[in-house]
């Protein structure tokens, strides 16, 4: 799990760097709308309550800095993740 924690620290640092590079108005004008990590966690926690015990398949067409993918890794054990893809 240490590797996942290191990856998450790098992901958060990358997200902070992206946020510092442009103002909110500039990012929005460019179509960049980052989902806050706590919101992604809450959404995937709710999704977990709706899904059965089988494997989960995950697709994020706009992965950005990966807040939903990171939330997936926090909400489901790796053995339950049947597929995780991005465009």
Secondary structure, DSSP 8 states (H G I E B T S, - for coil): -HHHHHHHHHHHHHHHHHHHHS-HHHHHHTT-----HHHHHHHHHHHHHHS-SS-EEEEETT-TT-HHHHHHHHHS-GGGEEEEEE-
